[in-house]
Amino acid sequence: MKIATKTRYAMRVMIDLAARVDEGCVPLKDVADRQGISKKYLEQVVSPLVSSGLLNVTRGHRGGYKLTRTPSEITCADIVSATENGLELLDCLSGDITCERESFCISQDIWGGLERAMTDYLKSITLQDILDREEEDGLKLQRRILGEEA
């Protein structure tokens, strides 16, 4: 099981924008330059984030992208769900389709448990949590570089 490249890039874009939440609209070109990803590809990456209501886009001079909520209100689950079209691991777990084996499927509980654990984990991490962790890790690294005790 792999997370799609677009989902990984979407996470990077959202973290980048969360770190610049006070700047207002951030041009996608600036994000692309910082992240080392082509602007053209990032346009595809941000599309589902806009459609799902996680990002606002403003066109024109001084335009760009910004979060629709604070970093503490956007979870990793929100981002993955927007880019992966939901968090369901299997169609039979979504409840949208019926499976002829549903009443006696012995593996459904395993996949359902994995899905719940993954969803709960992704819901437990906000963009703010990531920024806070990054700041803490950066301070630890800075102390090591300077030869100070952590």
Backbone as a printed PyTorch tensor [residue, N CA C, xyz], in Angstrom:
tensor([[[  0.8560,  -1.1700,   0.0000],
         [  0.0000,   0.0000,   0.0000],
         [  0.9040,   1.2350,   0.0000]],

        [[  0.6580,   2.1230,  -0.9370],
         [  1.4540,   3.3370,  -1.0370],
         [  0.5540,   4.5610,  -1.0670]],

        [[  1.0400,   5.6250,  -0.4680],
         [  0.3640,   6.9160,  -0.5570],
         [  0.7990,   7.5400,  -1.8750]],

        [[ -0.1440,   8.0720,  -2.6250],
         [  0.1490,   8.6630,  -3.9300],
         [  1.0760,   9.8740,  -3.7850]],

        [[  1.8970,  10.0760,  -4.7990],
         [  2.8050,  11.2240,  -4.8250],
         [  2.0350,  12.5240,  -4.6510]],

        [[  0.8750,  12.6350,  -5.2970],
         [  0.0830,  13.8640,  -5.1690],
         [ -0.3340,  14.1080,  -3.7200]],

        [[ -0.6000,  13.0560,  -2.9980],
         [ -0.9740,  13.1990,  -1.5910],
         [  0.2190,  13.6640,  -0.7630]],

        [[  1.3800,  13.0890,  -1.0150],
         [  2.5850,  13.5220,  -0.2920],
         [  2.8960,  14.9840,  -0.5930]],

        [[  2.7600,  15.3690,  -1.8620],
         [  3.0080,  16.7630,  -2.2370],
         [  1.9460,  17.6890,  -1.6510]],

        [[  0.7100,  17.2180,  -1.5940],
         [ -0.3650,  18.0240,  -0.9980],
         [ -0.0530,  18.3150,   0.4650]],

        [[  0.4720,  17.3280,   1.1660],
         [  0.8460,  17.5260,   2.5650],
         [  1.9400,  18.5840,   2.6580]],

        [[  2.9220,  18.5170,   1.7680],
         [  4.0080,  19.5030,   1.7740],
         [  3.4830,  20.9110,   1.4950]],

        [[  2.5640,  21.0250,   0.5400],
         [  1.9720,  22.3280,   0.2160],
         [  1.2260,  22.8790,   1.4220]],

        [[  0.4180,  22.0440,   2.0550],
         [ -0.3800,  22.5000,   3.1910],
         [  0.5050,  22.9080,   4.3710]],

        [[  1.5830,  22.1770,   4.6130],
         [  2.5100,  22.5460,   5.6870],
         [  3.1940,  23.8640,   5.3450]],

        [[  3.5850,  24.0150,   4.0910],
         [  4.2270,  25.2530,   3.6340],
         [  3.2940,  26.4450,   3.8460]],

        [[  2.0390,  26.2960,   3.4530],
         [  1.0700,  27.3840,   3.6140],
         [  0.7510,  27.6340,   5.0870]],

        [[  0.7100,  26.5770,   5.8770],
         [  0.4550,  26.7370,   7.3140],
         [  1.5750,  27.5370,   7.9750]],

        [[  2.7950,  27.3210,   7.5200],
         [  3.9350,  28.0470,   8.0830],
         [  3.9030,  29.5230,   7.7080]],

        [[  3.1200,  29.8590,   6.6900],
         [  3.0280,  31.2410,   6.2090],
         [  1.6040,  31.7850,   6.3280]],

        [[  0.8580,  31.2740,   7.2800],
         [ -0.5500,  31.6260,   7.4210],
         [ -0.7430,  33.1250,   7.6440]],

        [[  0.2090,  33.7860,   8.2550],
         [  0.0900,  35.2260,   8.5170],
         [  0.3790,  36.0830,   7.2910]],

        [[  0.8770,  35.4800,   6.2280],
         [  1.2160,  36.2330,   5.0160],
         [  0.0250,  36.4400,   4.0820]],

        [[ -1.1040,  35.8270,   4.3770],
         [ -2.2530,  35.9250,   3.4800],
         [ -2.0750,  34.9960,   2.2970]],

        [[ -2.4130,  35.4860,   1.1080],
         [ -2.2940,  34.6730,  -0.1020],
         [ -0.8250,  34.4600,  -0.4620]],

        [[ -0.4760,  33.2170,  -0.7080],
         [  0.8980,  32.8610,  -1.0620],
         [  0.8950,  32.3620,  -2.5050]],

        [[  1.6850,  32.9890,  -3.3850],
         [  1.7390,  32.5400,  -4.7810],
         [  2.2260,  31.0890,  -4.8800]],

        [[  1.5840,  30.3150,  -5.7400],
         [  1.9450,  28.9120,  -5.9080],
         [  3.3810,  28.7740,  -6.4070]],

        [[  3.8390,  29.7340,  -7.1860],
         [  5.2190,  29.6990,  -7.6730],
         [  6.2000,  29.7250,  -6.5110]],

        [[  5.9020,  30.5060,  -5.4830],
         [  6.7740,  30.5610,  -4.3060],
         [  6.8150,  29.2110,  -3.5910]],

        [[  5.6470,  28.5870,  -3.4630],
         [  5.5740,  27.2650,  -2.8340],
         [  6.3620,  26.2620,  -3.6770]],

        [[  6.1520,  26.3090,  -4.9870],
         [  6.8400,  25.3930,  -5.9020],
         [  8.3530,  25.5390,  -5.7770]],

        [[  8.8250,  26.7660,  -5.7280],
         [ 10.2670,  27.0140,  -5.6000],
         [ 10.8090,  26.4630,  -4.2820]],

        [[ 10.0940,  26.7120,  -3.1920],
         [ 10.5570,  26.2320,  -1.8840],
         [ 10.5500,  24.7120,  -1.7960]],

        [[  9.5530,  24.0980,  -2.4240],
         [  9.3910,  22.6490,  -2.3110],
         [ 10.1230,  21.8700,  -3.4030]],

        [[ 10.6250,  22.5720,  -4.4040],
         [ 11.3330,  21.8920,  -5.4900],
         [ 10.4150,  21.0490,  -6.3550]],

        [[  9.2000,  21.5350,  -6.5490],
         [  8.1910,  20.8450,  -7.3620],
         [  7.7320,  21.8340,  -8.4220]],

        [[  7.4820,  21.3540,  -9.6390],
         [  7.0760,  22.2830, -10.6960],
         [  5.7240,  22.9160, -10.3680]],

        [[  5.5820,  24.1730, -10.7290],
         [  4.3260,  24.8990, -10.4900],
         [  3.1820,  24.2200, -11.2280]],

        [[  3.4530,  23.7730, -12.4490],
         [  2.4170,  23.1180, -13.2530],
         [  1.8810,  21.8670, -12.5390]],

        [[  2.7680,  21.0860, -11.9620],
         [  2.3360,  19.8930, -11.2410],
         [  1.5900,  20.2750,  -9.9600]],

        [[  2.0730,  21.3020,  -9.2750],
         [  1.3950,  21.7260,  -8.0430],
         [ -0.0140,  22.2280,  -8.3130]],

        [[ -0.2500,  22.7780,  -9.4980],
         [ -1.6110,  23.2030,  -9.8440],
         [ -2.5630,  22.0160,  -9.7970]],

        [[ -2.0990,  20.8530, -10.2320],
         [ -2.9110,  19.6320, -10.1600],
         [ -3.0650,  19.1600,  -8.7100]],

        [[ -2.0030,  19.3270,  -7.9420],
         [ -2.0070,  18.8820,  -6.5480],
         [ -2.9930,  19.6930,  -5.7090]],

        [[ -3.0380,  21.0190,  -5.9210],
         [ -3.8950,  21.8680,  -5.0780],
         [ -5.3650,  21.8270,  -5.4850]],

        [[ -5.6530,  21.3740,  -6.6900],
         [ -7.0410,  21.3590,  -7.1690],
         [ -7.9960,  20.6390,  -6.2130]],

        [[ -7.7020,  19.4010,  -5.7780],
         [ -8.6280,  18.7590,  -4.8340],
         [ -8.6630,  19.4280,  -3.4620]],

        [[ -7.5910,  20.1150,  -3.1010],
         [ -7.5670,  20.8300,  -1.8210],
         [ -8.4940,  22.0360,  -1.8600]],

        [[ -8.5690,  22.6730,  -3.0250],
         [ -9.5030,  23.7880,  -3.2150],
         [-10.9300,  23.2450,  -3.2610]],

        [[-11.1380,  22.1870,  -4.0540],
         [-12.4800,  21.5940,  -4.1970],
         [-13.0460,  21.1140,  -2.8680]],

        [[-12.1830,  20.6080,  -2.0060],
         [-12.6520,  20.0820,  -0.7180],
         [-12.8080,  21.1690,   0.3410]],

        [[-12.4590,  22.4090,  -0.0060],
         [-12.6410,  23.5120,   0.9270],
         [-11.4950,  23.7280,   1.9020]],

        [[-10.3490,  23.1100,   1.6550],
         [ -9.1980,  23.3110,   2.5370],
         [ -8.3950,  24.5490,   2.1690]],

        [[ -8.4550,  24.9270,   0.8900],
         [ -7.7210,  26.0960,   0.4050],
         [ -8.6430,  27.0530,  -0.3160]],

        [[ -8.3480,  28.3400,  -0.1870],
         [ -8.9610,  29.3850,  -1.0160],
         [ -7.9200,  29.8250,  -2.0210]],

        [[ -8.3800,  30.1540,  -3.2160],
         [ -7.4740,  30.6800,  -4.2320],
         [ -7.9620,  32.0600,  -4.6440]],

        [[ -7.0290,  32.9930,  -4.7810],
         [ -7.3150,  34.3360,  -5.2690],
         [ -6.4860,  34.5300,  -6.5250]],

        [[ -7.1460,  34.8720,  -7.6090],
         [ -6.4550,  35.0510,  -8.8950],
         [ -5.9230,  36.4720,  -9.0240]],

        [[ -4.9760,  36.6300,  -9.9380],
         [ -4.4880,  37.9580, -10.2770],
         [ -3.3040,  38.4130,  -9.4500]],

        [[ -2.9670,  39.6940,  -9.6520],
         [ -1.8540,  40.3040,  -8.9300],
         [ -2.1250,  40.2150,  -7.4280]],

        [[ -1.1460,  39.8410,  -6.6700],
         [ -1.2670,  39.6240,  -5.2240],
         [ -2.1340,  38.4070,  -4.8920]],

        [[ -2.3880,  37.5890,  -5.8850],
         [ -3.1850,  36.3900,  -5.6630],
         [ -2.3400,  35.2550,  -5.1230]],

        [[ -2.9990,  34.1660,  -4.8810],
         [ -2.3130,  32.9840,  -4.3840],
         [ -3.2640,  32.0940,  -3.6120]],

        [[ -2.6930,  31.2570,  -2.7770],
         [ -3.4570,  30.2760,  -2.0130],
         [ -3.3100,  30.5490,  -0.5280]],

        [[ -4.3740,  30.2360,   0.2070],
         [ -4.3050,  30.3290,   1.6640],
         [ -5.2530,  29.3060,   2.2720]],

        [[ -4.9480,  28.9290,   3.4900],
         [ -5.7800,  27.9700,   4.2170],
         [ -7.1360,  28.5870,   4.5250]],

        [[ -8.1750,  27.7630,   4.5140],
         [ -9.5140,  28.2470,   4.8540],
         [ -9.7720,  28.1960,   6.3570]],

        [[ -8.9410,  27.4530,   7.0710],
         [ -9.0500,  27.3460,   8.5290],
         [ -7.6560,  27.5100,   9.1290]],

        [[ -7.5970,  27.6350,  10.4120],
         [ -6.2920,  27.7510,  11.0670],
         [ -5.5580,  26.4150,  10.9820]],

        [[ -4.2280,  26.4320,  11.0910],
         [ -3.4690,  25.1800,  11.0660],
         [ -3.8910,  24.1900,  12.1590]],

        [[ -4.4020,  24.6870,  13.2650],
         [ -4.8330,  23.7860,  14.3400],
         [ -6.1780,  23.1260,  14.0430]],

        [[ -6.8580,  23.5820,  12.9950],
         [ -8.1730,  23.0180,  12.6400],
         [ -8.1210,  22.1010,  11.4200]],

        [[ -6.9690,  21.9540,  10.8070],
         [ -6.8390,  21.0940,   9.6230],
         [ -5.9870,  19.8920,  10.0000]],

        [[ -6.5570,  18.7000,   9.8190],
         [ -5.8400,  17.4760,  10.1720],
         [ -5.2350,  16.8240,   8.9310]],

        [[ -4.3170,  15.9220,   9.1960],
         [ -3.7460,  15.1310,   8.1030],
         [ -4.8410,  14.3080,   7.4260]],

        [[ -5.8320,  13.8830,   8.1930],
         [ -6.9510,  13.1340,   7.6190],
         [ -7.7020,  13.9770,   6.5980]],

        [[ -7.8740,  15.2620,   6.8730],
         [ -8.5410,  16.1550,   5.9190],
         [ -7.7910,  16.1820,   4.5920]],

        [[ -6.4820,  16.2740,   4.6690],
         [ -5.6520,  16.3900,   3.4690],
         [ -5.6420,  15.0830,   2.6860]],

        [[ -5.4050,  13.9800,   3.3810],
         [ -5.3740,  12.6780,   2.7100],
         [ -6.7390,  12.3560,   2.1180]],

        [[ -7.7930,  12.6330,   2.8480],
         [ -9.1460,  12.3710,   2.3510],
         [ -9.4410,  13.1650,   1.0860]],

        [[ -8.9920,  14.4140,   1.0460],
         [ -9.2340,  15.2630,  -0.1290],
         [ -8.4890,  14.7560,  -1.3550]],

        [[ -7.2740,  14.2800,  -1.1540],
         [ -6.4520,  13.8910,  -2.3020],
         [ -6.6150,  12.4320,  -2.6980]],

        [[ -7.0430,  11.6040,  -1.7720],
         [ -7.2250,  10.1750,  -2.0560],
         [ -8.7030,   9.8180,  -2.2390]],

        [[ -9.5640,  10.8130,  -2.3000],
         [-11.0100,  10.5830,  -2.4260],
         [-11.5510,   9.7280,  -1.2870]],

        [[-11.1850,  10.0800,  -0.0880],
         [-11.6610,   9.3680,   1.0900],
         [-10.5400,   8.5930,   1.7520]],

        [[-10.8510,   8.0040,   2.8870],
         [ -9.8550,   7.2450,   3.6400],
         [-10.1420,   5.7450,   3.6490]],

        [[-11.1160,   5.3110,   2.8780],
         [-11.4780,   3.9010,   2.8710],
         [-10.3880,   3.0810,   2.1880]],

        [[-10.0000,   1.9890,   2.8450],
         [ -8.9960,   1.1010,   2.2670],
         [ -9.6000,   0.1790,   1.2210]],

        [[-10.8400,  -0.2310,   1.4460],
         [-11.5240,  -1.1460,   0.5340],
         [-12.9310,  -0.6440,   0.2590]],

        [[-13.4220,  -0.9230,  -0.9290],
         [-14.7800,  -0.5050,  -1.2850],
         [-15.8170,  -1.0920,  -0.3320]],

        [[-15.5970,  -2.3240,   0.1070],
         [-16.5960,  -2.9700,   0.9620],
         [-16.6980,  -2.3110,   2.3360]],

        [[-15.6840,  -1.5480,   2.7290],
         [-15.7150,  -0.8790,   4.0330],
         [-16.4330,   0.4610,   3.9900]],

        [[-16.6300,   0.9890,   2.7970],
         [-17.2430,   2.3160,   2.6770],
         [-18.7450,   2.2830,   2.8920]],

        [[-19.3510,   1.1310,   2.7260],
         [-20.7910,   1.0220,   2.8810],
         [-21.5600,   1.4330,   1.6410]],

        [[-20.8440,   1.8990,   0.6190],
         [-21.5040,   2.3410,  -0.6090],
         [-21.8810,   1.1820,  -1.5230]],

        [[-21.1500,   0.0980,  -1.4180],
         [-21.4670,  -1.0590,  -2.2550],
         [-21.6530,  -2.2770,  -1.3610]],

        [[-22.3720,  -3.2340,  -1.8670],
         [-22.5690,  -4.4620,  -1.1120],
         [-21.6740,  -5.5440,  -1.6930]],

        [[-21.2610,  -6.4210,  -0.8310],
         [-20.3930,  -7.5250,  -1.2290],
         [-21.1230,  -8.8190,  -0.9150]],

        [[-21.0720,  -9.7420,  -1.8230],
         [-21.7590, -11.0190,  -1.6120],
         [-21.1640, -11.8030,  -0.4400]],

        [[-19.9450, -11.4910,  -0.0420],
         [-19.2810, -12.1930,   1.0550],
         [-19.3950, -11.4540,   2.3950]],

        [[-20.0560, -10.3170,   2.3860],
         [-20.0800,  -9.4560,   3.5680],
         [-20.5300, -10.1810,   4.8360]],

        [[-21.5360, -11.0000,   4.7530],
         [-22.0820, -11.6390,   5.9560],
         [-21.1590, -12.7100,   6.5370]],

        [[-20.2190, -13.1990,   5.7480],
         [-19.3280, -14.2380,   6.2710],
         [-17.8440, -13.9730,   5.9610]],

        [[-17.5090, -12.7490,   5.6560],
         [-16.1230, -12.3990,   5.3370],
         [-15.2820, -12.3940,   6.6150]],

        [[-14.2900, -13.2460,   6.6630],
         [-13.4810, -13.3410,   7.8830],
         [-12.3610, -12.3040,   7.9450]],

        [[-12.0800, -11.6360,   6.8440],
         [-10.9880, -10.6530,   6.8650],
         [-11.4770,  -9.2060,   6.9710]],

        [[-12.7830,  -8.9940,   6.8640],
         [-13.3070,  -7.6270,   6.8950],
         [-12.9550,  -6.9030,   8.1970]],

        [[-12.9850,  -7.6100,   9.3190],
         [-12.6390,  -6.9880,  10.6030],
         [-11.1860,  -6.5270,  10.6340]],

        [[-10.3080,  -7.2920,  10.0170],
         [ -8.8880,  -6.9170,   9.9800],
         [ -8.7190,  -5.6140,   9.2150]],

        [[ -9.2930,  -5.5460,   8.0170],
         [ -9.1600,  -4.3490,   7.1810],
         [ -9.8900,  -3.1650,   7.8080]],

        [[-11.0180,  -3.4420,   8.4260],
         [-11.7530,  -2.3720,   9.1080],
         [-10.9650,  -1.8040,  10.2810]],

        [[-10.3050,  -2.6760,  11.0300],
         [ -9.4760,  -2.2250,  12.1480],
         [ -8.2930,  -1.3970,  11.6810]],

        [[ -7.6790,  -1.8240,  10.5900],
         [ -6.5610,  -1.0660,  10.0300],
         [ -7.0250,   0.3070,   9.5620]],

        [[ -8.1740,   0.3380,   8.9030],
         [ -8.7230,   1.6130,   8.4300],
         [ -9.0250,   2.5510,   9.5980]],

        [[ -9.6270,   2.0280,  10.6590],
         [ -9.9400,   2.8530,  11.8340],
         [ -8.6600,   3.3820,  12.4910]],

        [[ -7.6570,   2.5280,  12.6180],
         [ -6.3950,   2.9510,  13.2370],
         [ -5.7280,   4.0430,  12.4060]],

        [[ -5.7140,   3.8530,  11.0910],
         [ -5.0990,   4.8430,  10.2070],
         [ -5.8720,   6.1590,  10.2680]],

        [[ -7.1840,   6.0780,  10.2000],
         [ -8.0180,   7.2770,  10.2340],
         [ -7.8540,   8.0180,  11.5590]],

        [[ -7.8940,   7.2820,  12.6620],
         [ -7.7260,   7.9070,  13.9790],
         [ -6.3630,   8.5860,  14.0860]],

        [[ -5.3300,   7.9310,  13.5890],
         [ -3.9830,   8.5030,  13.6410],
         [ -3.9120,   9.7900,  12.8260]],

        [[ -4.4180,   9.7550,  11.5940],
         [ -4.3730,  10.9430,  10.7340],
         [ -5.2270,  12.0810,  11.2960]],

        [[ -6.3340,  11.7360,  11.9500],
         [ -7.1790,  12.7660,  12.5680],
         [ -6.5190,  13.3790,  13.8000]],

        [[ -5.5910,  12.6640,  14.3950],
         [ -4.9670,  13.1470,  15.6350],
         [ -3.8410,  14.1500,  15.3870]],

        [[ -3.4560,  14.3470,  14.1340],
         [ -2.3390,  15.2470,  13.8170],
         [ -2.8390,  16.4240,  12.9960]],

        [[ -2.6430,  17.6190,  13.5260],
         [ -3.0200,  18.8380,  12.7990],
         [ -1.7810,  19.4490,  12.1470]],

        [[ -2.0280,  20.3770,  11.2390],
         [ -0.9130,  21.1100,  10.6420],
         [ -0.1270,  21.8540,  11.7160]],

        [[ -0.8230,  22.3650,  12.7210],
         [ -0.1310,  23.0610,  13.8100],
         [  0.7790,  22.1100,  14.5720]],

        [[  0.3240,  20.8770,  14.7860],
         [  1.1690,  19.8790,  15.4490],
         [  2.4670,  19.6760,  14.6710]],

        [[  2.3540,  19.6110,  13.3590],
         [  3.5330,  19.4130,  12.5110],
         [  4.4680,  20.6130,  12.6150]],

        [[  3.8970,  21.8170,  12.5720],
         [  4.7180,  23.0230,  12.7030],
         [  5.4120,  23.0710,  14.0660]],

        [[  4.6820,  22.7190,  15.1160],
         [  5.2600,  22.7210,  16.4650],
         [  6.3920,  21.7030,  16.5700]],

        [[  6.1670,  20.5260,  16.0160],
         [  7.1840,  19.4740,  16.0380],
         [  8.4160,  19.9140,  15.2520]],

        [[  8.1830,  20.5370,  14.1160],
         [  9.2770,  21.0230,  13.2720],
         [ 10.0920,  22.0860,  14.0070]],

        [[  9.4020,  22.9750,  14.7100],
         [ 10.0880,  24.0230,  15.4740],
         [ 10.9250,  23.4030,  16.5880]],

        [[ 10.3440,  22.4370,  17.2920],
         [ 11.0600,  21.7640,  18.3760],
         [ 12.2800,  21.0180,  17.8320]],

        [[ 12.1010,  20.2850,  16.7250],
         [ 13.2160,  19.5590,  16.1180],
         [ 14.2870,  20.5190,  15.6250]],

        [[ 13.8720,  21.6600,  15.0860],
         [ 14.8200,  22.6690,  14.6160],
         [ 15.6450,  23.2350,  15.7500]],

        [[ 15.0090,  23.4530,  16.8950],
         [ 15.7350,  23.9510,  18.0690],
         [ 16.7310,  22.9130,  18.5730]],

        [[ 16.3290,  21.6370,  18.5550],
         [ 17.2430,  20.5710,  18.9730],
         [ 18.4510,  20.5200,  18.0440]],

        [[ 18.2010,  20.6160,  16.7510],
         [ 19.2840,  20.5880,  15.7740],
         [ 20.2080,  21.7860,  15.9740]],

        [[ 19.6180,  22.9470,  16.1910],
         [ 20.4110,  24.1600,  16.4000],
         [ 21.3030,  24.0070,  17.6420]],

        [[ 20.7560,  23.4240,  18.7160],
         [ 21.5470,  23.2160,  19.9350],
         [ 22.7130,  22.2580,  19.6710]],

        [[ 22.4430,  21.1890,  18.8960],
         [ 23.5040,  20.2350,  18.5730],
         [ 24.6000,  20.8930,  17.7490]],

        [[ 24.1910,  21.7030,  16.7830],
         [ 25.1640,  22.3930,  15.9320],
         [ 26.0300,  23.3270,  16.7700]],

        [[ 25.4090,  24.0000,  17.7310],
         [ 26.1360,  24.9400,  18.5850],
         [ 26.8870,  24.2390,  19.7200]],

        [[ 26.6890,  22.9260,  19.8460],
         [ 27.3850,  22.1690,  20.8780],
         [ 26.7690,  22.2870,  22.2510]],

        [[ 25.5150,  22.7260,  22.3130],
         [ 24.8280,  22.8600,  23.5950],
         [ 24.1050,  21.5630,  23.9140]],

        [[ 23.8780,  21.3260,  25.1710],
         [ 23.1070,  20.1610,  25.5910],
         [ 21.6320,  20.4010,  25.3290]],

        [[ 20.9240,  19.3640,  24.9160],
         [ 19.4850,  19.4870,  24.6440],
         [ 18.6940,  19.4100,  25.9190]]])
